Amino acid sequence: MQMPFEFYVLIIPFCVIPVFLVSLDYLNRSADIKRKNYNVIDFDKFVKRKEEGDAVDHDIAKLLDIDKIAA
């Protein structure tokens, strides 16, 4: 006995669409978690880096002829 074409037309979307929606939800949540992690700043590292100064700060200090950089 062969399955009618209409049966496949009805069954396949009901099997494929939920899997597709769950996959999209998973990708959206994982991307959201990654976005939130990128926005987290370690304050201690930030302050230490600012105390040491970056390349621009060192160039400005050379132009101003000073030894220490105050952030």
N, C-alpha and C positions, 0 to 999 in steps of 0.2 A: 504494500500500500504506500502510495506516494503522498507526501504532505503537500497541501495546496499552497500556491504562491502567496495567497493572502495571509496565511498563517505566518510565514517568514517575514512578511512586511510588518505584521503586528508584533511579533516576538523579538526580532532583532533590535528595534529601537528601545524596547523596554529592558533589554539586557545591556546595551551599549551605553545609553544615555546616563544611567546612574553611575556606572564606572567612570565615565568621562567627568561627571560633576564632582565625584569624590576626589578624583585626581586633581581637578582644578582647585578644589578647596584646600587640598594638601599643599599644592604649590603656592597658593596664596598665603597660607599660614606660615610656611617655611620662609618665604620672601619677607613677610612681615617681621618675623623673629630676627632675620638677618639685618633688616633695616633698623630695628631697635638696638641691636648690638653695635652697629656702626656709630650710633649717636652717644654711646657711653664713653665718657672721658675719665681716665684715671687721673684724679686731681693731683696726687703726689708726683706722678711722672710729668704732668703738665707744668707744675711749679718748678720742678728740678730743671726741666728743659728751658724754661724761661729764665731761670737764674744763670744757667750756663750761656744762654743766648744762642741764636742761630747764625747762619752765615750773613744775613742782612744786618743783624745787630752788630756783628763783629766789623763789618764794613763801615757802618755808621760810626762805631767807636773809633776806628782808625781815622776816619775823616775829621772827627771832633777831637782827636788826640786825647782820649781818655782811656783809663785802664780797666775800670769795672763797668759792667752793664747793669743798670737797675731797671727791672721790669715794672 
